[in-house]
């Protein structure tokens, strides 16, 4: 389970980098649209990260490990 959580964290990080690169590429064409698109995608990553059950289970398992 914790292995999947690590992969999720890596995946979210890579998605963020890809979205930043796309925003930089489209910045010259339309700054307003690129900024709105980047903001909405980063909010989507934050929401999916905060509601992901594997992150909650990973946090609980770390608390259990460190409480011993």
Secondary structure, 3 states (H helix, E strand, C coil): CHHHHHHHHHHHHHHHHHHHHHHHHHCCCCHHHHHHHHHHHHHHHHHHHHHCHHHHHHHHHHHHHHHC
